[in-house]
C-alpha cells in the first residue's frame, strides 16, 4: 500500500472516511462521509467530485475529530451542529431533541388550516430546539409566538437559532406546558410533546437512546401522558375558533382524538405521513358551545 500523502485529495479522504464509518456500523456511511467532508471543506458535492481539491492538514484534523464523534454514534446532526428545518438552520447538540422531517408536516398543516391572516398569537408547547415556533414565526411575521419548554439547555439552542435566522417575533419561556404563559389566550397552539412509550426507549437506535434527552422522548407508559395534560388545559388557553395541532406517534391518533373531543374540541383534519402513520391531528375550539 502506498503511503498516505501529506495533502491527500478530497476523494481520497472521502473513501477513507466511508471505510471508518462503515467500520463503526453507521448506516449510509458513504453518504454521511460525503456530508461531513463537504461541511469541513465548505464546498458542495459538485465541487467535491469535479475539482477533487487537495486537503490541508488543519482540515484533515477537523474531519478526523468529526469522524471520531460520529463513530461513537453521536447523531450526525449533533456533529454538524445544526439541522435544516423548512429552510432554517436550527442549532442542535447534546441536550436538545433533533427536529424530524415529519414535524415539518405539523407546521405546514397548521398554516393551511389556521389561516395566516387570522392568527395573531401562537403557542408552541414542548418547543425544544424551537424549530416549529421559528418556522411559524417566519411565515407569520405579524403574529406573536411563544415557545415553552422545561429545558434551559434546549431553550439556549432555540434562542441561538432565532438570532441566527433573524426571527424576532418568537419569545421562548422556560416552564411546563402552559405555566409560563399565564392567562394568555391563543389563536393557535401547536405541540410535538414526548410520545415514545417508556418501555420502548431502550430498544431505540443508539443515536436516539444514548444521546437525545430522555425527557424529550418519554411520554409515559402508554406515550400519552403529555396529551392528557395538554388536552385537559388547552381549551382554557384558546380563543373561540382557535386551532390546536399536535404531532402524534404510531397508533396514537384515535386515542388523542377521543381525548380532544372529550375536552370540547372538534376534529378538523388528520394527516398521514410518508410512512402511512397518522402523524398530525388538528382540532378547533368551537366559537359557540
C-alpha positions in Angstrom: 0.0 0.0 0.0 1.4 3.4 -1.0 2.0 5.9 1.9 -0.7 8.4 2.7 0.1 11.8 1.0 0.6 14.8 3.3 -2.1 16.7 1.4 -4.4 14.0 0.1 -7.2 14.8 -2.3 -10.8 15.1 -1.1 -11.9 11.9 -2.8 -9.1 10.0 -1.2 -10.3 11.2 2.2 -13.9 10.5 1.3 -13.0 6.8 0.7 -11.1 6.7 4.0 -14.0 8.4 5.9 -16.6 6.0 4.4 -14.5 3.0 5.5 -14.2 4.5 9.0 -17.9 5.0 9.4 -18.7 1.6 7.9 -16.4 0.0 10.5 -18.4 1.8 13.2 -21.6 0.4 11.9 -23.1 3.6 10.6 -25.9 3.1 8.1 -25.4 5.0 4.8 -21.7 5.5 5.7 -20.8 6.8 2.3 -23.5 9.5 2.3 -22.6 10.6 5.8 -18.8 10.7 4.9 -19.7 13.0 2.0 -21.8 15.3 4.2 -19.0 15.6 6.8 -16.3 16.2 4.2 -18.2 18.9 2.3 -19.0 20.5 5.6 -15.4 20.6 6.7 -14.3 22.0 3.3 -17.2 24.4 2.9 -17.9 23.1 -0.6 -20.8 21.5 -2.3 -21.0 18.0 -3.9 -20.4 19.2 -7.4 -17.1 20.9 -6.4 -16.1 17.8 -4.4 -16.4 15.4 -7.3 -15.5 17.9 -10.1 -12.4 19.5 -8.6 -11.2 16.9 -6.0 -9.2 19.6 -4.2 -6.2 18.9 -2.0 -7.0 19.0 1.7 -4.8 20.9 4.1 -3.6 19.3 7.4 -5.9 21.5 9.5 -9.0 20.4 7.6 -7.9 16.7 7.9 -7.6 17.1 11.7 -11.1 18.6 11.8 -12.5 15.8 9.7 -10.9 13.3 12.0 -12.5 14.8 15.0 -15.9 14.7 13.4 -15.5 11.1 12.3 -14.5 10.1 15.8 -17.6 11.7 17.2 -19.9 10.1 14.6 -18.1 6.8 15.2 -19.2 6.9 18.8 -22.8 7.0 17.4 -23.2 10.6 18.3 -26.0 11.8 16.0 -24.8 13.3 12.7 -26.9 16.5 13.4 -25.1 17.0 16.7 -21.7 16.5 15.0 -22.7 19.1 12.3 -24.2 21.4 14.9 -27.4 22.1 13.1 -30.2 20.6 11.1 -32.2 22.0 8.2 -35.9 22.5 9.0 -38.0 24.0 6.3 -35.0 26.0 5.1 -34.0 27.2 8.5 -30.6 26.2 10.1 -31.7 25.0 13.5 -28.9 24.7 16.1 -28.8 21.3 17.8 -26.4 19.5 20.1 -26.4 17.4 23.4 -29.4 18.4 25.5 -31.9 19.0 22.7 -34.2 16.8 20.6 -33.3 16.8 16.9 -36.2 18.1 14.7 -37.5 15.3 12.5 -38.7 15.7 8.9 -42.2 14.6 9.8 -42.5 17.5 12.1 -42.4 19.8 9.1 -45.9 18.4 8.4 -47.1 20.0 11.7 -46.0 23.4 10.5 -47.5 23.0 7.1 -50.9 21.8 8.2 -51.2 24.4 10.9 -50.6 27.2 8.4 -53.0 25.6 6.0 -55.9 25.3 8.4 -55.3 28.3 10.7 -55.0 30.9 8.0 -52.1 33.3 8.1 -54.2 36.4 8.4 -56.3 35.2 11.3 -53.6 34.1 13.7 -52.2 36.8 15.9 -50.9 34.8 18.9 -49.5 31.3 18.7 -48.1 28.9 21.4 -45.6 26.1 20.7 -45.7 23.6 23.5 -42.5 21.5 24.2 -40.7 23.7 21.8 -37.3 22.1 22.3 -34.9 23.4 19.6 -37.6 26.0 18.7 -37.8 24.7 15.1 -41.6 24.7 14.9 -42.0 28.1 16.6 -39.3 29.7 14.4 -40.7 28.2 11.2 -44.1 29.6 12.1 -42.6 32.9 13.1 -41.0 33.3 9.7 -44.4 32.6 8.0 -46.5 34.7 10.3 -44.5 38.0 10.6 -47.5 39.8 12.0 -48.1 37.3 14.8 -46.6 37.0 18.3 -45.3 33.5 19.1 -44.3 31.8 22.3 -42.4 28.6 22.8 -42.3 26.9 26.2 -40.1 24.1 27.4 -38.8 22.8 30.8 -35.2 22.5 29.4 -33.0 25.5 29.9 -30.4 23.9 27.6 -32.9 23.4 24.8 -34.1 27.0 25.0 -30.5 28.2 24.7 -30.3 26.4 21.3 -33.7 27.9 20.4 -32.7 31.4 21.2 -29.4 31.0 19.2 -31.4 29.8 16.2 -33.8 32.7 16.5 -30.9 35.2 16.4 -29.0 33.3 13.6 -32.1 33.2 11.4 -33.2 36.8 12.1 -36.6 35.9 13.6 -37.6 38.4 16.2 -41.3 37.6 16.8 -40.8 34.5 18.9 -40.4 34.6 22.7 -39.1 31.5 24.5 -40.1 30.9 28.1 -39.0 28.1 30.4 -41.6 26.1 32.2 -44.0 23.2 32.0 -46.6 23.4 29.1 -48.9 26.4 29.7 -47.4 27.6 33.0 -45.0 30.2 31.5 -47.8 31.9 29.5 -50.2 32.6 32.4 -53.6 33.7 31.3 -52.9 34.4 27.7 -55.3 33.2 25.1 -54.0 31.9 21.7 -55.5 31.8 18.2 -53.3 28.7 17.6 -51.5 26.1 19.7 -49.1 23.6 18.3 -47.2 20.8 20.0 -44.8 18.0 19.5 -44.7 16.6 23.0 -42.8 13.5 24.1 -44.8 10.5 22.9 -42.5 7.4 23.0 -43.7 4.7 25.4 -41.3 4.4 28.3 -40.7 0.7 27.7 -39.7 1.2 24.1 -36.9 3.7 24.6 -34.2 1.0 25.4 -34.8 -0.6 22.0 -34.3 2.7 20.0 -31.2 3.2 17.9 -28.2 4.3 19.8 -28.2 7.8 18.3 -31.5 8.4 20.0 -31.3 6.2 23.1 -27.9 7.2 24.2 -27.7 10.8 23.1 -31.0 12.6 22.8 -32.6 13.8 26.1 -34.9 11.2 27.6 -37.3 13.8 28.9 -37.9 14.9 25.3 -38.8 11.4 24.3 -40.5 9.7 27.2 -44.3 10.0 27.1 -45.0 7.7 29.9 -46.1 4.0 29.9 -48.6 4.5 27.0 -46.9 7.5 25.4 -49.9 9.7 26.1 -49.1 11.4 29.4 -48.5 14.9 27.9 -51.5 14.7 25.6 -53.8 14.2 28.6 -52.3 17.4 30.2 -52.4 19.4 27.0 -55.9 18.5 26.0 -57.2 19.0 29.5 -55.9 22.5 29.6 -55.9 23.7 26.0 -59.5 24.9 25.8 -58.8 27.3 28.7 -55.9 28.9 26.7 -57.6 29.1 23.3 -59.6 31.9 21.7 -63.0 30.8 20.3 -62.4 29.4 16.8 -58.7 28.7 17.7 -56.9 25.7 16.3 -54.8 23.1 18.1 -52.3 21.0 16.0 -50.5 18.1 17.6 -47.9 15.6 16.3 -48.6 12.1 17.5 -46.9 8.7 17.4 -47.8 5.3 15.9 -51.5 4.3 16.6 -52.0 7.3 18.9 -54.2 9.5 16.7 -57.6 7.8 17.6 -57.0 8.0 21.3 -55.8 11.6 21.1 -58.9 12.4 19.1 -61.1 10.9 21.7 -59.4 12.9 24.4 -59.8 16.1 22.4 -63.4 15.6 21.7 -64.0 14.9 25.4 -62.5 18.3 26.1 -64.9 20.0 23.7 -62.6 20.3 20.7 -63.7 19.3 17.2 -61.6 17.4 14.8 -60.6 19.4 11.7 -58.1 17.1 9.9 -55.8 14.1 10.3 -52.6 14.0 8.3 -50.8 10.8 7.3 -47.0 10.9 6.8 -45.0 9.3 4.1 -44.8 6.0 6.1 -48.5 5.7 6.4 -48.7 6.8 10.1 -51.4 9.2 11.2 -48.9 11.8 12.3 -50.7 15.2 12.8 -54.1 15.8 14.2 -55.8 19.2 14.1 -58.7 20.4 16.3 -60.7 23.6 16.6 -62.4 25.1 19.6 -66.0 25.9 18.6 -66.9 29.6 18.6 -70.2 28.7 20.3 -70.9 25.9 22.8 
